[in-house]
């Protein structure tokens, strides 16, 4: 995120089991939980924005 402006989002509530999974995965990748969350949200948005623009052939 070099040179990019950053901000915070409102808190997100998740089940304890999901939080534990997230923490374990982040640790296994030697990344911060916040990094994993940012990447997941970015990938999700990219995938769904493409679909909404008609670029998804299955839709």
Secondary structure as UniProt FT lines:
FT   TURN            2..3
FT   HELIX           16..28
FT   TURN            29..30
FT   HELIX           33..52
FT   TURN            53..54
FT   TURN            57..58
//
